[in-house]
Amino acid sequence: MTTTEIDPRTVYAGALDWAATVVGGVREDQRGLPTPCPEFDVDGLTRHLVGTVHKIALIGAGTQDPQALPATIGPDEDPLAELAAAREDMEGIWAAADVLEREVAAPWGRTPGRLALWGYVNELLVHTWDVAVSTGQHAEGPAEGSELALAIATTLVPAEREGFPFAPPVAPAVDAGPTERLANWSGHSR
C-alpha cells in the first residue's frame, strides 16, 4: 500500500465520527483528568483535538500560515459544537478535486495535501484515543482506518524521533488494537 492508494478523506471522516462520540461522552467531572498527552488535561486535549480539525481545514484552504494558527479552541467554546463546525469547514475545503495532489503548507513544511491530511488522520486518532482512555470510553477507533494510519505512520515517522514532534514509540500490549498501536507508535501509552 502507498499513500496514494487510499483517499485519506474517507479515513478522516471515520475518525471524525469516532471523535464526535468521544468528545460528546466527556462528562463535566472528567475535564480536569490527566491524559496520556502530559501537557494537557482532558479539557485541554479535547480543545486541542478540535483545534486540529480547524487547522487541517485552513491548511487545505492554503490561506494562512499553519504555524500561526491556534492549536486549541477557546475556553468559552463548546467542543462538540466546534467539532461539528470545524468538520463542516474541513469537508467543504477538502472536497476540492485537486486538494490531495496540490502542495500545501503543513506545520512540518510543504507537502502534497494527501500527506498533510494523513498527518492529521494520525493526530485525530491518537488524541481521540487519549481522551477516550482518560475518560473510560471505548478506546478503539475505526479499525481499518487505524490500521491504514498505522501503516503510513510507521513508514513516514521513523522510530528514531530526533527532529520529529513525537515521543519515542512505546511497545504495545499484546492485546492492543490498531488505534492503541497507533497511539503507541506516536509515543502515547495508558
Z-matrix of the N, CA and C atoms (Angstrom, degrees):
N
C 1 1.448
C 2 1.519 1 109.78
N 3 1.318 2 115.60 1 139.41
C 4 1.458 3 120.69 2 173.51
C 5 1.518 4 108.29 3 -118.07
N 6 1.314 5 115.41 4 167.75
C 7 1.466 6 119.47 5 -178.82
C 8 1.519 7 112.18 6 -68.95
N 9 1.333 8 118.47 7 -10.48
C 10 1.461 9 120.18 8 179.30
C 11 1.528 10 112.91 9 -95.47
N 12 1.320 11 118.66 10 -5.87
C 13 1.461 12 121.12 11 -177.77
C 14 1.523 13 113.19 12 -82.46
N 15 1.288 14 118.48 13 -25.80
C 16 1.460 15 123.34 14 -176.22
C 17 1.523 16 108.80 15 -118.38
N 18 1.324 17 116.41 16 138.18
C 19 1.459 18 120.83 17 177.37
C 20 1.532 19 108.51 18 -80.88
N 21 1.326 20 118.35 19 112.55
C 22 1.464 21 119.84 20 -177.58
C 23 1.527 22 113.18 21 -65.23
N 24 1.329 23 118.20 22 -18.25
C 25 1.470 24 120.03 23 178.81
C 26 1.525 25 110.82 24 -63.29
N 27 1.328 26 116.61 25 -37.21
C 28 1.461 27 120.81 26 178.82
C 29 1.523 28 110.45 27 -66.67
N 30 1.318 29 116.48 28 -44.08
C 31 1.464 30 121.17 29 179.48
C 32 1.536 31 109.62 30 -65.76
N 33 1.326 32 116.76 31 -41.18
C 34 1.467 33 120.43 32 179.79
C 35 1.530 34 110.63 33 -64.15
N 36 1.331 35 117.32 34 -38.35
C 37 1.466 36 120.48 35 178.42
C 38 1.529 37 111.06 36 -61.36
N 39 1.334 38 117.05 37 -43.08
C 40 1.462 39 120.10 38 176.74
C 41 1.518 40 112.03 39 -63.11
N 42 1.331 41 116.03 40 -39.71
C 43 1.462 42 120.44 41 177.85
C 44 1.534 43 110.53 42 -65.49
N 45 1.332 44 116.79 43 -37.57
C 46 1.469 45 120.47 44 177.62
C 47 1.530 46 111.51 45 -65.23
N 48 1.321 47 116.62 46 -38.44
C 49 1.478 48 119.61 47 177.15
C 50 1.526 49 109.85 48 -59.47
N 51 1.337 50 115.85 49 -47.02
C 52 1.462 51 120.16 50 179.83
C 53 1.528 52 110.50 51 -65.64
N 54 1.327 53 117.77 52 -41.49
C 55 1.467 54 121.14 53 179.14
C 56 1.522 55 111.25 54 -59.58
N 57 1.329 56 117.03 55 -41.49
C 58 1.471 57 120.19 56 179.13
C 59 1.528 58 110.67 57 -62.03
N 60 1.326 59 117.30 58 -40.20
C 61 1.467 60 120.92 59 177.97
C 62 1.520 61 110.47 60 -63.32
N 63 1.325 62 116.91 61 -45.72
C 64 1.466 63 121.00 62 -177.48
C 65 1.537 64 110.58 63 -68.86
N 66 1.322 65 117.48 64 -47.17
C 67 1.473 66 120.41 65 179.26
C 68 1.527 67 109.75 66 -60.17
N 69 1.325 68 116.58 67 -42.11
C 70 1.468 69 120.72 68 178.63
C 71 1.520 70 112.90 69 -66.57
N 72 1.342 71 117.42 70 -21.23
C 73 1.460 72 121.53 71 -178.67
C 74 1.512 73 114.86 72 -91.27
N 75 1.326 74 117.52 73 -0.91
C 76 1.473 75 120.30 74 178.81
C 77 1.524 76 108.64 75 -76.09
N 78 1.336 77 115.41 76 122.10
C 79 1.461 78 120.53 77 177.45
C 80 1.532 79 110.19 78 -84.35
N 81 1.294 80 115.94 79 155.60
C 82 1.469 81 121.61 80 -179.54
C 83 1.525 82 111.28 81 -56.08
N 84 1.330 83 117.45 82 -40.44
C 85 1.469 84 120.37 83 -177.68
C 86 1.527 85 113.06 84 -73.30
N 87 1.344 86 118.09 85 -4.84
C 88 1.463 87 121.40 86 179.37
C 89 1.525 88 113.05 87 -99.17
N 90 1.314 89 118.00 88 -7.87
C 91 1.465 90 121.26 89 -172.26
C 92 1.528 91 114.18 90 -61.03
N 93 1.304 92 118.55 91 -29.77
C 94 1.461 93 121.43 92 -179.15
C 95 1.519 94 114.67 93 -92.12
N 96 1.336 95 117.84 94 2.58
C 97 1.464 96 120.68 95 -178.66
C 98 1.526 97 111.61 96 -67.85
N 99 1.335 98 117.35 97 150.01
C 100 1.469 99 120.42 98 175.65
C 101 1.536 100 110.28 99 -71.09
N 102 1.326 101 115.78 100 161.78
C 103 1.465 102 122.14 101 179.22
C 104 1.531 103 109.52 102 -130.35
N 105 1.322 104 117.23 103 167.92
C 106 1.467 105 119.68 104 173.91
C 107 1.529 106 113.13 105 -64.93
N 108 1.314 107 116.57 106 -11.15
C 109 1.462 108 122.32 107 177.29
C 110 1.542 109 105.38 108 -99.29
N 111 1.342 110 118.34 109 95.84
C 112 1.466 111 121.40 110 -165.45
C 113 1.517 112 116.45 111 -58.99
N 114 1.318 113 118.85 112 -22.12
C 115 1.460 114 118.58 113 -179.20
C 116 1.529 115 113.51 114 -81.25
N 117 1.340 116 117.73 115 -4.22
C 118 1.464 117 121.22 116 -176.87
C 119 1.524 118 111.91 117 -131.02
N 120 1.350 119 115.94 118 142.29
C 121 1.457 120 120.15 119 163.56
C 122 1.534 121 106.53 120 -86.87
N 123 1.329 122 117.80 121 -178.16
C 124 1.473 123 120.80 122 -176.47
C 125 1.524 124 110.88 123 -58.65
N 126 1.326 125 117.14 124 -45.18
C 127 1.466 126 119.32 125 -179.24
C 128 1.526 127 111.14 126 -62.28
N 129 1.320 128 117.09 127 -48.08
C 130 1.464 129 120.52 128 -179.82
C 131 1.518 130 112.32 129 -62.40
N 132 1.334 131 116.73 130 -40.36
C 133 1.457 132 119.70 131 -179.30
C 134 1.524 133 111.62 132 -70.40
N 135 1.323 134 116.81 133 -37.26
C 136 1.463 135 120.25 134 176.25
C 137 1.522 136 109.73 135 -61.65
N 138 1.311 137 116.98 136 -42.94
C 139 1.467 138 121.00 137 179.37
C 140 1.535 139 111.18 138 -68.26
N 141 1.318 140 116.54 139 -34.90
C 142 1.467 141 120.16 140 175.36
C 143 1.532 142 110.39 141 -66.90
N 144 1.325 143 116.84 142 -45.05
C 145 1.456 144 122.03 143 179.04
C 146 1.530 145 109.98 144 -54.06
N 147 1.325 146 117.17 145 -48.81
C 148 1.468 147 121.15 146 178.89
C 149 1.529 148 110.26 147 -63.99
N 150 1.325 149 116.76 148 -39.51
C 151 1.465 150 120.50 149 178.18
C 152 1.517 151 112.71 150 -59.93
N 153 1.350 152 117.51 151 -33.31
C 154 1.463 153 119.85 152 179.37
C 155 1.525 154 111.58 153 -67.72
N 156 1.323 155 117.34 154 -29.56
C 157 1.472 156 120.36 155 178.01
C 158 1.527 157 109.30 156 -70.75
N 159 1.324 158 116.85 157 -41.96
C 160 1.468 159 119.84 158 173.48
C 161 1.527 160 110.46 159 -59.44
N 162 1.342 161 116.14 160 -41.98
C 163 1.459 162 120.51 161 -175.89
C 164 1.528 163 111.72 162 -65.06
N 165 1.341 164 118.59 163 -43.96
C 166 1.467 165 119.23 164 -179.15
C 167 1.528 166 110.21 165 -69.17
N 168 1.318 167 118.13 166 -28.81
C 169 1.468 168 119.51 167 174.09
C 170 1.522 169 109.96 168 -62.22
N 171 1.322 170 116.25 169 -48.38
C 172 1.462 171 120.53 170 -178.70
C 173 1.531 172 112.20 171 -68.71
N 174 1.317 173 116.76 172 -31.59
C 175 1.468 174 119.85 173 175.11
C 176 1.522 175 109.47 174 -63.09
N 177 1.323 176 116.63 175 -44.52
C 178 1.465 177 120.70 176 178.00
C 179 1.512 178 112.65 177 -63.03
N 180 1.322 179 116.40 178 -35.86
C 181 1.470 180 120.76 179 179.21
C 182 1.526 181 110.92 180 -71.25
N 183 1.325 182 116.68 181 -28.77
C 184 1.457 183 120.99 182 179.06
C 185 1.511 184 114.37 183 69.48
N 186 1.329 185 117.13 184 23.89
C 187 1.459 186 120.71 185 -175.11
C 188 1.522 187 114.35 186 -98.05
N 189 1.342 188 117.11 187 -12.59
C 190 1.458 189 119.52 188 -176.93
C 191 1.522 190 110.13 189 -140.59
N 192 1.319 191 115.60 190 155.78
C 193 1.449 192 121.58 191 174.67
C 194 1.535 193 107.62 192 -71.87
N 195 1.343 194 118.72 193 120.38
C 196 1.464 195 119.77 194 -176.90
C 197 1.521 196 113.54 195 -63.15
N 198 1.320 197 117.79 196 -23.45
C 199 1.467 198 120.09 197 177.87
C 200 1.529 199 110.89 198 -69.02
N 201 1.328 200 116.95 199 -25.71
C 202 1.459 201 121.09 200 -177.51
C 203 1.524 202 112.57 201 -88.75
N 204 1.314 203 117.92 202 -7.48
C 205 1.461 204 120.98 203 -176.46
C 206 1.523 205 110.52 204 -78.25
N 207 1.334 206 117.75 205 143.63
C 208 1.464 207 120.20 206 178.09
C 209 1.529 208 110.73 207 -61.73
N 210 1.328 209 115.79 208 143.91
C 211 1.465 210 120.68 209 -179.45
C 212 1.525 211 112.36 210 -85.17
N 213 1.326 212 117.19 211 -15.03
C 214 1.465 213 120.27 212 -177.72
C 215 1.526 214 109.51 213 -141.19
N 216 1.330 215 115.26 214 165.91
C 217 1.467 216 119.77 215 170.91
C 218 1.521 217 107.57 216 -88.70
N 219 1.316 218 115.87 217 162.90
C 220 1.453 219 120.76 218 -175.72
C 221 1.515 220 114.43 219 -72.80
N 222 1.338 221 116.93 220 163.27
C 223 1.462 222 121.95 221 -176.69
C 224 1.525 223 114.24 222 -67.96
N 225 1.320 224 117.58 223 -19.30
C 226 1.468 225 120.21 224 -179.40
C 227 1.521 226 112.78 225 -94.27
N 228 1.322 227 116.99 226 -1.35
C 229 1.459 228 120.46 227 -178.48
C 230 1.529 229 110.36 228 -92.15
N 231 1.336 230 116.02 229 141.90
C 232 1.453 231 121.96 230 178.81
C 233 1.531 232 108.70 231 -79.34
N 234 1.332 233 118.44 232 116.69
C 235 1.457 234 119.97 233 -175.50
C 236 1.529 235 114.78 234 -57.76
N 237 1.319 236 117.95 235 -41.46
C 238 1.459 237 119.41 236 -178.25
C 239 1.523 238 111.79 237 -68.24
N 240 1.327 239 117.04 238 -41.86
C 241 1.470 240 120.37 239 177.26
C 242 1.524 241 110.62 240 -66.14
N 243 1.330 242 117.04 241 -40.93
C 244 1.466 243 120.99 242 178.36
C 245 1.521 244 111.86 243 -66.05
N 246 1.331 245 116.49 244 -35.50
C 247 1.460 246 120.07 245 177.85
C 248 1.527 247 109.85 246 -63.91
N 249 1.318 248 117.11 247 -43.44
C 250 1.473 249 120.49 248 178.30
C 251 1.528 250 110.85 249 -62.66
N 252 1.329 251 117.44 250 -43.20
C 253 1.467 252 121.22 251 179.72
C 254 1.524 253 110.94 252 -66.01
N 255 1.343 254 116.64 253 -43.21
C 256 1.464 255 120.70 254 179.43
C 257 1.525 256 110.21 255 -63.76
N 258 1.318 257 116.68 256 -39.22
C 259 1.472 258 120.60 257 178.84
C 260 1.521 259 110.49 258 -62.59
N 261 1.313 260 116.27 259 -44.85
C 262 1.464 261 119.91 260 179.67
C 263 1.534 262 110.59 261 -59.44
N 264 1.331 263 116.87 262 -45.63
C 265 1.470 264 120.91 263 177.91
C 266 1.531 265 110.60 264 -62.26
N 267 1.325 266 115.64 265 -48.02
C 268 1.461 267 120.37 266 -177.32
C 269 1.516 268 111.07 267 -59.59
N 270 1.329 269 116.74 268 -48.96
C 271 1.463 270 119.75 269 -177.34
C 272 1.521 271 112.01 270 -65.47
N 273 1.322 272 117.91 271 -34.41
C 274 1.459 273 120.65 272 176.92
C 275 1.523 274 111.71 273 -65.36
N 276 1.315 275 116.36 274 -44.49
C 277 1.466 276 121.24 275 -179.27
C 278 1.529 277 111.27 276 -69.85
N 279 1.318 278 116.77 277 -44.39
C 280 1.460 279 121.08 278 -175.17
C 281 1.525 280 113.21 279 -80.79
N 282 1.321 281 118.60 280 0.27
C 283 1.469 282 121.15 281 175.53
C 284 1.528 283 111.70 282 -78.22
N 285 1.317 284 117.49 283 -15.38
C 286 1.466 285 121.05 284 -178.94
C 287 1.528 286 110.22 285 -56.38
N 288 1.319 287 115.57 286 139.85
C 289 1.468 288 121.56 287 -175.42
C 290 1.524 289 112.93 288 -60.18
N 291 1.325 290 117.77 289 -34.09
C 292 1.465 291 120.25 290 -173.70
C 293 1.524 292 114.61 291 -97.90
N 294 1.322 293 118.55 292 -2.01
C 295 1.461 294 120.80 293 -169.85
C 296 1.532 295 112.97 294 -63.94
N 297 1.316 296 118.59 295 -31.86
C 298 1.465 297 119.35 296 -178.79
C 299 1.525 298 112.65 297 -71.88
N 300 1.325 299 116.41 298 -30.60
C 301 1.461 300 120.16 299 -177.58
C 302 1.524 301 112.58 300 -96.14
N 303 1.327 302 116.78 301 -19.42
C 304 1.464 303 121.24 302 -179.17
C 305 1.523 304 109.53 303 -69.31
N 306 1.323 305 116.84 304 142.50
C 307 1.463 306 120.83 305 176.24
C 308 1.528 307 108.88 306 -74.23
N 309 1.329 308 115.38 307 134.22
C 310 1.464 309 121.36 308 178.75
C 311 1.528 310 108.50 309 -127.18
N 312 1.316 311 115.34 310 163.34
C 313 1.464 312 121.40 311 175.85
C 314 1.525 313 108.27 312 -95.75
N 315 1.319 314 116.00 313 106.72
C 316 1.464 315 122.31 314 175.08
C 317 1.528 316 108.10 315 -96.99
N 318 1.322 317 118.47 316 165.77
C 319 1.464 318 119.44 317 179.03
C 320 1.523 319 113.54 318 -57.46
N 321 1.320 320 118.43 319 -25.53
C 322 1.465 321 121.79 320 -179.02
C 323 1.518 322 113.26 321 -96.07
N 324 1.337 323 117.89 322 3.92
C 325 1.460 324 121.96 323 176.94
C 326 1.518 325 112.24 324 128.80
N 327 1.306 326 116.48 325 -176.07
C 328 1.467 327 121.49 326 -179.86
C 329 1.519 328 108.88 327 -77.86
N 330 1.323 329 115.37 328 136.31
C 331 1.459 330 121.87 329 -174.51
C 332 1.524 331 109.27 330 -158.10
N 333 1.323 332 118.97 331 157.57
C 334 1.466 333 119.11 332 172.76
C 335 1.533 334 110.03 333 -59.74
N 336 1.311 335 116.22 334 145.09
C 337 1.461 336 121.15 335 179.98
C 338 1.513 337 112.97 336 -51.65
N 339 1.326 338 116.11 337 -38.12
C 340 1.464 339 121.33 338 -179.97
C 341 1.536 340 111.05 339 -56.05
N 342 1.327 341 117.42 340 -46.23
C 343 1.464 342 120.35 341 -179.30
C 344 1.525 343 111.85 342 -71.03
N 345 1.318 344 117.14 343 -35.58
C 346 1.470 345 119.50 344 176.11
C 347 1.523 346 109.92 345 -61.46
N 348 1.324 347 116.29 346 -44.23
C 349 1.462 348 118.94 347 -179.17
C 350 1.523 349 111.10 348 -66.70
N 351 1.336 350 118.56 349 -38.74
C 352 1.471 351 119.45 350 175.75
C 353 1.525 352 110.45 351 -59.32
N 354 1.325 353 117.62 352 -38.05
C 355 1.461 354 120.09 353 176.81
C 356 1.520 355 111.75 354 -60.38
N 357 1.315 356 116.23 355 -37.82
C 358 1.464 357 120.16 356 -179.63
C 359 1.522 358 112.58 357 -81.51
N 360 1.337 359 118.37 358 -22.02
C 361 1.465 360 120.66 359 168.65
C 362 1.526 361 107.89 360 -61.19
N 363 1.330 362 116.06 361 -48.36
C 364 1.459 363 121.15 362 178.37
C 365 1.533 364 110.49 363 -57.29
N 366 1.314 365 116.16 364 -49.33
C 367 1.469 366 120.71 365 -177.73
C 368 1.534 367 111.22 366 -59.62
N 369 1.317 368 116.88 367 -45.46
C 370 1.462 369 120.80 368 -177.92
C 371 1.526 370 111.27 369 -65.96
N 372 1.326 371 117.33 370 -45.97
C 373 1.462 372 119.69 371 -179.61
C 374 1.528 373 111.25 372 -64.19
N 375 1.318 374 117.58 373 -44.51
C 376 1.474 375 120.53 374 -177.66
C 377 1.523 376 110.74 375 -65.64
N 378 1.320 377 117.92 376 -45.97
C 379 1.467 378 118.43 377 -177.61
C 380 1.526 379 111.96 378 -72.64
N 381 1.319 380 118.01 379 -29.60
C 382 1.463 381 118.95 380 173.99
C 383 1.527 382 109.14 381 -67.35
N 384 1.330 383 116.72 382 -40.00
C 385 1.470 384 120.61 383 175.57
C 386 1.529 385 109.72 384 -59.60
N 387 1.328 386 117.10 385 -44.75
C 388 1.472 387 121.10 386 178.72
C 389 1.528 388 111.14 387 -55.28
N 390 1.322 389 116.35 388 -48.64
C 391 1.469 390 120.88 389 -178.53
C 392 1.525 391 110.22 390 -65.89
N 393 1.330 392 116.86 391 -43.04
C 394 1.468 393 120.39 392 -179.61
C 395 1.528 394 111.40 393 -61.43
N 396 1.335 395 116.77 394 -46.47
C 397 1.467 396 121.33 395 178.65
C 398 1.525 397 110.07 396 -60.22
N 399 1.308 398 116.97 397 -43.91
C 400 1.468 399 121.81 398 -175.81
C 401 1.522 400 113.03 399 -68.13
N 402 1.327 401 116.49 400 -26.03
C 403 1.469 402 120.24 401 -175.64
C 404 1.524 403 112.92 402 -110.31
N 405 1.335 404 116.90 403 9.13
C 406 1.459 405 120.62 404 176.40
C 407 1.521 406 114.45 405 72.43
N 408 1.329 407 117.07 406 23.21
C 409 1.457 408 120.48 407 178.76
C 410 1.527 409 110.36 408 -93.37
N 411 1.325 410 115.76 409 170.26
C 412 1.466 411 121.00 410 177.35
C 413 1.526 412 107.87 411 -58.98
N 414 1.333 413 116.62 412 120.54
C 415 1.461 414 121.15 413 -169.89
C 416 1.522 415 113.70 414 -104.02
N 417 1.310 416 117.86 415 25.46
C 418 1.461 417 120.53 416 173.72
C 419 1.519 418 108.33 417 -122.09
N 420 1.320 419 114.52 418 122.42
C 421 1.454 420 120.57 419 176.67
C 422 1.515 421 110.05 420 -81.17
N 423 1.322 422 116.74 421 -165.61
C 424 1.467 423 120.51 422 179.07
C 425 1.533 424 109.85 423 -58.47
N 426 1.333 425 116.45 424 120.63
C 427 1.465 426 121.33 425 -172.17
C 428 1.525 427 112.46 426 -59.81
N 429 1.317 428 117.77 427 -48.83
C 430 1.463 429 119.61 428 -176.96
C 431 1.526 430 111.14 429 -63.55
N 432 1.324 431 116.90 430 -43.98
C 433 1.462 432 120.44 431 178.68
C 434 1.514 433 112.05 432 -63.64
N 435 1.335 434 116.66 433 -39.17
C 436 1.460 435 120.18 434 178.60
C 437 1.525 436 111.27 435 -66.98
N 438 1.328 437 117.09 436 -39.47
C 439 1.475 438 120.74 437 176.92
C 440 1.524 439 110.56 438 -62.08
N 441 1.339 440 116.41 439 -44.61
C 442 1.469 441 120.21 440 178.63
C 443 1.527 442 111.03 441 -62.70
N 444 1.329 443 115.87 442 -45.91
C 445 1.469 444 119.89 443 179.95
C 446 1.523 445 110.79 444 -61.88
N 447 1.330 446 117.09 445 -38.88
C 448 1.458 447 120.81 446 178.75
C 449 1.525 448 110.87 447 -65.53
N 450 1.329 449 116.77 448 -43.54
C 451 1.464 450 120.04 449 179.13
C 452 1.529 451 110.88 450 -61.01
N 453 1.305 452 116.65 451 -41.18
C 454 1.467 453 120.15 452 179.91
C 455 1.520 454 110.84 453 -71.72
N 456 1.339 455 116.76 454 -42.37
C 457 1.473 456 120.09 455 179.99
C 458 1.529 457 111.01 456 -61.30
N 459 1.329 458 117.75 457 -41.31
C 460 1.464 459 119.21 458 -178.30
C 461 1.530 460 111.13 459 -71.61
N 462 1.324 461 116.39 460 -19.43
C 463 1.461 462 120.29 461 175.59
C 464 1.526 463 111.40 462 -82.84
N 465 1.327 464 116.76 463 -39.11
C 466 1.463 465 120.86 464 -172.96
C 467 1.526 466 114.70 465 -95.00
N 468 1.332 467 117.56 466 -26.80
C 469 1.469 468 121.08 467 -177.88
C 470 1.524 469 108.07 468 -109.95
N 471 1.319 470 117.53 469 112.56
C 472 1.471 471 119.62 470 -176.70
C 473 1.528 472 112.09 471 -70.37
N 474 1.321 473 115.39 472 157.66
C 475 1.465 474 120.37 473 176.61
C 476 1.528 475 110.76 474 -63.88
N 477 1.333 476 116.57 475 -34.05
C 478 1.466 477 120.96 476 174.38
C 479 1.520 478 106.52 477 -83.24
N 480 1.313 479 119.05 478 118.39
C 481 1.465 480 123.19 479 -166.35
C 482 1.509 481 115.86 480 -100.67
N 483 1.308 482 119.69 481 10.58
C 484 1.457 483 119.62 482 -179.83
C 485 1.530 484 109.30 483 -57.66
N 486 1.321 485 116.29 484 125.26
C 487 1.456 486 121.57 485 -179.83
C 488 1.522 487 113.73 486 87.55
N 489 1.329 488 117.94 487 -1.11
C 490 1.465 489 121.81 488 178.47
C 491 1.526 490 108.86 489 -111.26
N 492 1.332 491 117.57 490 146.91
C 493 1.464 492 120.06 491 -178.44
C 494 1.530 493 112.75 492 -85.17
N 495 1.314 494 116.56 493 42.98
C 496 1.458 495 121.57 494 179.62
C 497 1.516 496 108.98 495 -128.44
N 498 1.330 497 115.41 496 146.53
C 499 1.462 498 119.71 497 170.87
C 500 1.530 499 107.45 498 -73.21
N 501 1.312 500 117.80 499 165.35
C 502 1.466 501 119.58 500 177.21
C 503 1.537 502 110.56 501 -58.76
N 504 1.336 503 117.53 502 151.24
C 505 1.453 504 119.54 503 178.50
C 506 1.523 505 111.50 504 -61.43
N 507 1.321 506 114.78 505 151.97
C 508 1.456 507 123.06 506 179.38
C 509 1.525 508 107.23 507 -110.39
N 510 1.328 509 117.28 508 137.78
C 511 1.465 510 120.17 509 177.01
C 512 1.528 511 108.89 510 -65.60
N 513 1.338 512 117.39 511 125.79
C 514 1.459 513 119.13 512 -178.67
C 515 1.524 514 112.51 513 -74.63
N 516 1.308 515 115.68 514 153.66
C 517 1.464 516 121.17 515 173.36
C 518 1.525 517 108.68 516 -64.84
N 519 1.306 518 116.79 517 155.22
C 520 1.463 519 121.84 518 -178.72
C 521 1.525 520 111.27 519 -56.78
N 522 1.324 521 116.97 520 -37.33
C 523 1.463 522 120.95 521 -176.56
C 524 1.535 523 113.42 522 -97.78
N 525 1.322 524 117.73 523 15.27
C 526 1.472 525 120.90 524 -177.63
C 527 1.523 526 110.67 525 -66.27
N 528 1.319 527 115.41 526 135.66
C 529 1.455 528 121.29 527 175.29
C 530 1.526 529 110.08 528 -81.39
N 531 1.326 530 117.13 529 178.63
C 532 1.461 531 119.74 530 -175.69
C 533 1.528 532 114.61 531 -64.40
N 534 1.323 533 118.10 532 -33.96
C 535 1.461 534 118.94 533 179.76
C 536 1.522 535 110.31 534 -70.59
N 537 1.314 536 116.53 535 -41.32
C 538 1.466 537 119.26 536 177.58
C 539 1.531 538 110.59 537 -65.20
N 540 1.334 539 118.06 538 -39.16
C 541 1.467 540 120.11 539 177.68
C 542 1.526 541 110.63 540 -64.01
N 543 1.345 542 117.30 541 -36.90
C 544 1.467 543 120.61 542 175.53
C 545 1.529 544 110.01 543 -63.55
N 546 1.321 545 116.18 544 -45.52
C 547 1.474 546 120.11 545 177.74
C 548 1.527 547 109.82 546 -60.25
N 549 1.322 548 116.76 547 -42.87
C 550 1.476 549 120.86 548 178.56
C 551 1.525 550 110.86 549 -61.51
N 552 1.343 551 117.70 550 -43.11
C 553 1.461 552 120.31 551 179.02
C 554 1.530 553 110.07 552 -62.04
N 555 1.332 554 116.05 553 -31.15
C 556 1.463 555 121.34 554 -179.68
C 557 1.523 556 111.84 555 -84.78
N 558 1.338 557 117.39 556 5.29
C 559 1.460 558 121.56 557 175.36
C 560 1.512 559 114.91 558 90.68
N 561 1.335 560 117.62 559 11.97
C 562 1.471 561 121.35 560 -178.72
C 563 1.529 562 109.50 561 -104.61
N 564 1.322 563 115.79 562 145.09
C 565 1.464 564 120.71 563 176.18
C 566 1.521 565 109.26 564 -146.72
N 567 1.299 566 114.32 565 163.03
C 568 1.481 567 120.49 566 -179.78
C 569 1.513 568 111.31 567 -63.68
